Amino acid sequence: MASEAVLEITDANFDEQVAQSDQPVVVDFWAEWCMPCRMIAPIIEELAEEYQGKAKVGKVDTDANRETALKFQINAIPTVMLFKGGEVVKKFVGMTNKQDIAEAIDESL
C-alpha cells in the first residue's frame, strides 16, 4: 500500500482495529485483480491522510481475508464501509466519490 496512513486490516486484527476502535473506521474491501478497486485506492489513501488522528482508514483484501468478507456479506467489490462503535453506519458498493465518503466520516465524528 502506498500510504502508511492506510491500515492493513485482516481476519486476525479486525476486532482490534475496527470493532474495538474508539474512532470511526473506513474499511475498503478490495482485491488485487479488481480494476475499480485500484481506481478507488487513491481516494482511500487521501482520506487516510486527511482524517489521520480523527478516523482510521484501512483495507481488507477479500481474497486473503475471506472470513471478514463473508461476515459482512461482501459480494461486490469495491465495497467501502464506515464503522462506528463496531457497527456499520454507512456502506458504499462500487465506485464511490471522495466527497460522499468524507461526508459520511464527518457525520460520524
Secondary structure, 3 states (H helix, E strand, C coil): CCCCCEEECCCCCHHHHHHCCCCCEEEEEECCCCHHHHHHHHHHHHHHHHCCCCCEEEEEECCCCHHHHHHCCCCCCCEEEEEECCEEEEEEECCCCHHHHHHHHHHHC
